[in-house]
Amino acid sequence: KLMEERYHRHSTIITTNLSYDEWGNFLGNPTMVDALLSRVRHYCHTIRIDGPSLRDPQG
């Protein structure tokens, strides 16, 4: 519902460690996730950052 209200009206930032293919299993409703991603990805810019973690391994 949130994404439906924001679509075409506001900018939205979504961050995740999951690839798009993993969203359906993680959220438990692949059909709903496919519909959501179809709408979200229509106007999105995907930035993928790969590389070593910058977190302190002792932390």
DSSP file (Angstrom, degrees, kcal/mol; ACC not computed):
  #  RESIDUE AA STRUCTURE BP1 BP2  ACC     N-H-->O    O-->H-N    N-H-->O    O-->H-N    TCO  KAPPA ALPHA  PHI   PSI    X-CA   Y-CA   Z-CA
    1    1 A K     >        0   0    0      0, 0.0     4,-2.1     0, 0.0     5,-0.2   0.000 360.0 360.0 360.0 -40.2    0.0    0.0    0.0
    2    2 A L  H  >  +     0   0    0      1,-0.2     4,-1.8     2,-0.2     5,-0.2   0.936 360.0  46.7 -58.9 -47.6    2.9    2.4    0.8
    3    3 A M  H  > S+     0   0    0      1,-0.2     4,-1.8     2,-0.2    -1,-0.2   0.870 109.4  55.1 -65.9 -34.9    4.4    2.0   -2.6
    4    4 A E  H  4 S+     0   0    0      1,-0.2    -1,-0.2     2,-0.2    -2,-0.2   0.906 109.7  46.9 -62.0 -41.3    1.1    2.4   -4.3
    5    5 A E  H  < S+     0   0    0     -4,-2.1    -1,-0.2     1,-0.2    -2,-0.2   0.818 116.5  43.8 -70.3 -31.0    0.6    5.8   -2.5
    6    6 A R  H >X S+     0   0    0     -4,-1.8     3,-2.3    -5,-0.2     4,-2.3   0.693  83.3 116.1 -88.3 -19.8    4.1    6.9   -3.4
    7    7 A Y  T 3< S-     0   0    0     -4,-1.8     4,-0.1     1,-0.3    33,-0.0  -0.284  93.8  -3.5 -57.1 127.4    4.2    5.8   -7.0
    8    8 A H  T 34 S+     0   0    0      2,-0.2    -1,-0.3     1,-0.1     3,-0.1   0.428 130.7  68.1  69.5   2.4    4.5    8.8   -9.4
    9    9 A R  T <4 S+     0   0    0     -3,-2.3     2,-0.3     1,-0.3    -2,-0.2   0.748  99.5  16.5-118.2 -37.1    4.3   11.2   -6.4
   10   10 A H  S  < S-     0   0    0     -4,-2.3    -1,-0.3     2,-0.0     2,-0.2  -0.936  71.6-105.7-140.5 157.1    7.4   10.9   -4.2
   11   11 A S        -     0   0    0     -2,-0.3     2,-0.4    -3,-0.1    -4,-0.0  -0.602  35.2-167.4 -79.5 146.6   11.0    9.6   -4.3
   12   12 A T        -     0   0    0     -2,-0.2     2,-0.5     2,-0.0    -9,-0.0  -1.000  10.6-154.5-138.4 134.4   11.6    6.4   -2.3
   13   13 A I        -     0   0    0     -2,-0.4     2,-0.5     2,-0.0    -2,-0.0  -0.944  11.8-174.3-110.1 128.1   14.9    4.9   -1.3
   14   14 A I        -     0   0    0     -2,-0.5     2,-0.4     2,-0.0    -2,-0.0  -0.987   2.4-170.8-121.0 127.4   15.0    1.1   -0.7
   15   15 A T        +     0   0    0     -2,-0.5     2,-0.3     2,-0.0    -2,-0.0  -0.936  15.3 153.1-118.3 144.5   18.1   -0.5    0.6
   16   16 A T        -     0   0    0     -2,-0.4    -2,-0.0     2,-0.1     0, 0.0  -0.987  46.4-140.0-161.0 157.0   18.7   -4.3    0.9
   17   17 A N  S    S+     0   0    0     -2,-0.3     2,-0.3     2,-0.1    -1,-0.1   0.424  81.7  92.3 -95.4  -3.6   21.4   -6.9    0.9
   18   18 A L  S    S-     0   0    0      1,-0.0     2,-0.1     2,-0.0    -2,-0.1  -0.648  75.8-125.2 -94.2 146.9   19.1   -9.2   -1.2
   19   19 A S    >>  -     0   0    0     -2,-0.3     3,-1.5     1,-0.1     4,-0.6  -0.468  35.5-104.4 -77.3 162.2   19.1   -9.5   -5.0
   20   20 A Y  H >> S+     0   0    0      1,-0.3     3,-1.1     2,-0.2     4,-0.5   0.863 121.1  61.2 -56.5 -36.1   15.7   -8.9   -6.6
   21   21 A D  H 34 S+     0   0    0      1,-0.2     4,-0.4     2,-0.1    -1,-0.3   0.742 102.5  51.9 -63.5 -23.2   15.4  -12.7   -7.2
   22   22 A E  H <> S+     0   0    0     -3,-1.5     4,-2.0     1,-0.2    -1,-0.2   0.582  86.5  83.5 -90.6 -11.2   15.5  -13.3   -3.4
   23   23 A W  H <X S+     0   0    0     -3,-1.1     4,-2.9    -4,-0.6     5,-0.3   0.897  85.3  55.9 -62.2 -43.0   12.8  -10.9   -2.4
   24   24 A G  H  X>S+     0   0    0     -4,-0.5     4,-1.1     1,-0.2     5,-0.7   0.915 111.9  41.2 -58.7 -47.5    9.9  -13.3   -3.1
   25   25 A N  H  45S+     0   0    0     -4,-0.4    -1,-0.2     2,-0.2    -2,-0.2   0.889 116.2  50.3 -68.1 -39.1   11.2  -16.1   -0.8
   26   26 A F  H  <5S+     0   0    0     -4,-2.0    -2,-0.2     1,-0.2    -1,-0.2   0.915 116.4  39.4 -66.9 -43.2   12.2  -13.6    1.9
   27   27 A L  H  <5S-     0   0    0     -4,-2.9    -1,-0.2    -5,-0.2    -2,-0.2   0.585 105.9-128.7 -86.6 -10.4    8.9  -11.8    2.0
   28   28 A G  T  <5S+     0   0    0     -4,-1.1    -3,-0.2    -5,-0.3    -4,-0.1   0.532  84.7  80.4  82.6   6.4    6.9  -15.0    1.6
   29   29 A N     >< +     0   0    0     -5,-0.7     4,-2.5    -6,-0.2     3,-0.3  -0.607  48.7 178.1-145.1  81.3    4.6  -14.0   -1.3
   30   30 A P  H  > S+     0   0    0      0, 0.0     4,-2.4     0, 0.0     5,-0.2   0.827  81.8  54.2 -56.7 -35.7    6.4  -14.3   -4.6
   31   31 A T  H  > S+     0   0    0      2,-0.2     4,-1.8     1,-0.2     5,-0.1   0.933 111.5  44.0 -65.3 -45.5    3.3  -13.2   -6.6
   32   32 A M  H  > S+     0   0    0     -3,-0.3     4,-2.5     1,-0.2    -1,-0.2   0.900 113.4  51.9 -64.9 -40.7    2.9  -10.0   -4.6
   33   33 A V  H  X S+     0   0    0     -4,-2.5     4,-3.2     1,-0.2     5,-0.3   0.891 106.4  53.9 -64.9 -39.8    6.6   -9.3   -4.8
   34   34 A D  H  X S+     0   0    0     -4,-2.4     4,-2.0    -5,-0.2    -1,-0.2   0.917 111.0  46.1 -59.9 -42.8    6.7   -9.7   -8.6
   35   35 A A  H  X S+     0   0    0     -4,-1.8     4,-1.6     2,-0.2    -2,-0.2   0.916 114.3  48.2 -65.5 -43.0    3.9   -7.1   -8.9
   36   36 A L  H  X S+     0   0    0     -4,-2.5     4,-3.1     1,-0.2     5,-0.2   0.940 112.8  47.0 -62.5 -48.4    5.6   -4.7   -6.5
   37   37 A L  H  X S+     0   0    0     -4,-3.2     4,-2.8     1,-0.2     5,-0.2   0.851 106.5  58.6 -65.6 -33.6    9.0   -5.1   -8.2
   38   38 A S  H  < S+     0   0    0     -4,-2.0     4,-0.5    -5,-0.3    -1,-0.2   0.914 114.2  37.7 -59.8 -41.7    7.4   -4.5  -11.6
   39   39 A R  H >X S+     0   0    0     -4,-1.6     3,-0.6    -3,-0.2     4,-0.5   0.925 119.0  47.1 -75.3 -46.0    6.1   -1.2  -10.4
   40   40 A V  H >< S+     0   0    0     -4,-3.1     3,-0.8     1,-0.2     4,-0.3   0.911 112.2  48.7 -64.5 -44.0    9.1   -0.2   -8.4
   41   41 A R  T 3< S+     0   0    0     -4,-2.8     3,-0.4     1,-0.2    -1,-0.2   0.617  90.5  82.5 -75.7 -11.6   11.7   -1.1  -11.0
   42   42 A H  T <4 S+     0   0    0     -3,-0.6    -1,-0.2    -4,-0.5    -2,-0.2   0.888 113.0  14.3 -59.7 -40.2    9.8    0.8  -13.7
   43   43 A Y  S << S+     0   0    0     -3,-0.8    -1,-0.2    -4,-0.5    -2,-0.2   0.178 104.9 119.7-118.0  15.1   11.4    4.2  -12.7
   44   44 A C        -     0   0    0     -3,-0.4     2,-0.5    -4,-0.3    -3,-0.1  -0.386  52.4-146.4 -90.3 161.3   14.2    3.0  -10.4
   45   45 A H        -     0   0    0     -2,-0.1     2,-0.5     2,-0.0    -2,-0.0  -0.993  20.9-153.8-116.7 117.0   17.9    3.4  -10.5
   46   46 A T        -     0   0    0     -2,-0.5     2,-0.6    -5,-0.1    -5,-0.0  -0.830   9.1-169.9 -97.2 125.7   19.6    0.3   -9.1
   47   47 A I        -     0   0    0     -2,-0.5     2,-0.5     2,-0.0    -2,-0.0  -0.965   4.0-166.5-115.5 116.9   23.0    0.8   -7.5
   48   48 A R        -     0   0    0     -2,-0.6     2,-0.6     2,-0.0    -2,-0.0  -0.908   0.9-165.1-107.3 126.6   24.9   -2.4   -6.7
   49   49 A I        +     0   0    0     -2,-0.5     2,-0.3     2,-0.0    -2,-0.0  -0.947  10.4 178.8-114.7 115.9   27.9   -2.2   -4.5
   50   50 A D        +     0   0    0     -2,-0.6    -2,-0.0     3,-0.0     0, 0.0  -0.860  30.4  79.9-113.1 150.1   30.2   -5.2   -4.4
   51   51 A G  S    S-     0   0    0     -2,-0.3     3,-0.1     0, 0.0    -2,-0.0  -0.845  78.7 -32.7 144.7-178.6   33.4   -5.6   -2.5
   52   52 A P        -     0   0    0      0, 0.0     2,-0.1     0, 0.0    -2,-0.0  -0.330  67.7 -99.9 -69.4 150.8   34.7   -6.3    1.0
   53   53 A S        -     0   0    0      1,-0.1    -3,-0.0     2,-0.0     0, 0.0  -0.442  20.1-153.2 -67.7 140.9   32.8   -5.1    4.0
   54   54 A L        +     0   0    0     -2,-0.1    -1,-0.1     2,-0.1     2,-0.1   0.381  60.3 114.4 -95.1   2.3   34.0   -1.9    5.6
   55   55 A R  S    S-     0   0    0      1,-0.1    -2,-0.0     2,-0.0     3,-0.0  -0.447  81.7-100.8 -71.6 146.7   32.7   -3.0    9.0
   56   56 A D    >   -     0   0    0      1,-0.2     3,-1.4    -2,-0.1    -1,-0.1  -0.558  25.1-147.0 -67.8 118.6   35.2   -3.6   11.7
   57   57 A P  T 3  S+     0   0    0      0, 0.0    -1,-0.2     0, 0.0    -2,-0.0   0.722 100.4  51.1 -62.9 -18.8   35.6   -7.4   12.0
   58   58 A Q  T 3         0   0    0      1,-0.2    -2,-0.1    -3,-0.0    -3,-0.0   0.657 360.0 360.0 -86.2 -17.4   36.2   -7.0   15.7
   59   59 A G    <         0   0    0     -3,-1.4    -1,-0.2     0, 0.0    -3,-0.1   0.425 360.0 360.0 -69.5 360.0   33.1   -4.9   16.2
